[in-house]
């Protein structure tokens, strides 16, 4: 009897372990992991992929709650890695010997290396990037910079998101460079107060502070919103439905975001995570992902494989000078988000 | 002696066994997390992964009028929503308990219940489709010639109240029905015979009799409303912040668990204080109210 029990327990245990070895749990953004890419990956490796949708803040909070367990791969933005890592220790360093670095665009890899390295160890690799700028229905609204969203003739027809990118955008629009003040909390707080005052004054102009992408997309589609701060490919996909809706690079420059691969500290299947990273960075796969998500991959050699329409939209929006003028987010030093939080709370409560 | 001791021990063991799931639930999922949160709320970050005991989180709340305002606003709007729910639920409960005969009564009750077959999220999204500027109701108003342009009915405080009342109606109707059903009809007839008017009867017979039901309904609705997150965030606009949203923001967006925990305890304190004040005001005891419903 005891022997049978032992054999049963062993069988169950090994079955459980074998199954765990075959699973990759990804914590990522909506649309970032297309179903057809998962299917191709499962076919090639036999590893099943489990996707949990999230955003930057929730990725960090979820991993913090478990001490970095529960997921094998996470996709936070590159500026949100060293801060939470220092505070909560939720990631483990990338083992570069497991990754085919040739597949990454060197310029984007450099940005991540600059911002996601802590104590000499690299904690992330680039995955997708894009920019935030303005989207407007050009027949009904002429906008050239973020500040135009606060113009009286657009009252009740604009939308922004009450999060930190908006603070950065309006700081640049006011002719200041918030990133250069990252090291000087006092000056940074003063600048944020100033931006907060601008946003509070602008609040009457805003129809709603959008919280998710569908809310904004529906607002623009229905015509309730004529101009908004928005990410590039959202604007381009709306443009395919209605040519009057266009993505506009603000005079003060677009804000560049770059989302990454990072390994949660207590992930169980690093091998599968590395296999996934190498798989999704192959040019053909990366092009497929870009087509499905709409955002640009950090992989090398995808350009010839992209949808010609998206290519045309990209080259029209970003001539070389505009590409150079993209403000990339540097890593956020500790304490700044608290300052920003207070300012955002105050804007939300202002009347 | 041993013969009588064994069954008593046995009975006690059985009682313990029967209570065990509830006690485990209470201890592991309610008491323990609250203690953890209490400890969390009493500390402060002094450096990376370094924390010290402090009252800073509570001080922030009292020092910054911003959080105060949201707190008071949430409490005030919850009271208004509770009173509105009571006003709306009372006639419904009266009709179901006293006027409807046989199947009509249960039918009416089912009508009240049906909206709760779908989740709160779906119900709230339904309100959004009805009320948004390009939605059903504003379109209807234009077609009927009442307004020239579609008006935005979403994102107002009144919209939040509508959503909250709708969400909590059932929780008021049920205790009201059960307390009204036990009211003897002959009391009302006798009052009429003695020449009392409708208002007098309501004031001196119906309401005193239904008081425990009213109080229980109000307590449940008030707590549900105060702790609601979904309805105020979805229906409320740029100006309408609910205190639960503050707690979510502190925990999830700001990574400031300490502040979030302190806010949570303040909300717990507020709801306890309000319930106690309500009981005191109506001269009732908590145990009584809960037993009679």
HADDOCK unambig.tbl for C-alpha pairs under 7 A between the chains (distance, minus, plus):
assign (segid A and resid 57 and name CA) (segid B and resid 252 and name CA) 6.04 0.50 0.50
assign (segid A and resid 57 and name CA) (segid B and resid 253 and name CA) 5.16 0.50 0.50
assign (segid A and resid 58 and name CA) (segid B and resid 252 and name CA) 6.00 0.50 0.50
assign (segid A and resid 61 and name CA) (segid B and resid 252 and name CA) 5.62 0.50 0.50
assign (segid A and resid 61 and name CA) (segid B and resid 255 and name CA) 6.54 0.50 0.50
assign (segid A and resid 86 and name CA) (segid B and resid 48 and name CA) 6.41 0.50 0.50
assign (segid A and resid 87 and name CA) (segid B and resid 48 and name CA) 4.90 0.50 0.50
assign (segid A and resid 87 and name CA) (segid B and resid 49 and name CA) 5.38 0.50 0.50
assign (segid A and resid 88 and name CA) (segid B and resid 49 and name CA) 6.65 0.50 0.50
assign (segid A and resid 208 and name CA) (segid B and resid 237 and name CA) 6.22 0.50 0.50
assign (segid A and resid 208 and name CA) (segid B and resid 238 and name CA) 5.58 0.50 0.50
assign (segid A and resid 209 and name CA) (segid B and resid 238 and name CA) 6.06 0.50 0.50
assign (segid A and resid 222 and name CA) (segid B and resid 134 and name CA) 6.82 0.50 0.50
assign (segid A and resid 337 and name CA) (segid B and resid 254 and name CA) 6.86 0.50 0.50
assign (segid A and resid 338 and name CA) (segid B and resid 254 and name CA) 6.79 0.50 0.50
assign (segid A and resid 341 and name CA) (segid B and resid 254 and name CA) 6.77 0.50 0.50
assign (segid A and resid 346 and name CA) (segid B and resid 66 and name CA) 6.78 0.50 0.50
assign (segid A and resid 348 and name CA) (segid B and resid 238 and name CA) 6.43 0.50 0.50
assign (segid A and resid 348 and name CA) (segid B and resid 239 and name CA) 6.22 0.50 0.50
assign (segid A and resid 349 and name CA) (segid B and resid 66 and name CA) 6.92 0.50 0.50
assign (segid A and resid 349 and name CA) (segid B and resid 239 and name CA) 6.16 0.50 0.50
assign (segid A and resid 351 and name CA) (segid B and resid 239 and name CA) 6.91 0.50 0.50
